[in-house]
Amino acid sequence: MRLDAKGLGLACGILWGAALLLVSLGGMMWPGYGTAFLEFAQSIYPGYHGPGGIGPAIVVTLYGLVDGFIGGVVLAWLYNRFARGPAPA
């Protein structure tokens, strides 16, 4: 069975982007919510400076969409590469 790289990439991108968006919005509504997670996101995504309004939430969501898509495509490629089994003799 082969994985569809585009499909897995889109699924991972949407899931990761949504997670970042929800935690970012939660951090705006409830100060202190997801602080460690958002500091982690701040350390890996240039241009994102933590919860501070809707602008940073959109920035981290877009980063998450792209990052998740690339990660999903790479995961599907690796899976397809190793799932082929040994070369026929």
HUBEL-V611653 format. One line per field, one symbol per residue. burial: 1 if it has 24 or more other C-alpha atoms within 12 Angstrom, else 0. A space follows every 50 residues. Layout:
# HUBEL-V611653
burial=???
This chain:
# HUBEL-V611653
burial=00001001111111111111111111100000010001001100000111 100001111111111111111110110000000000000
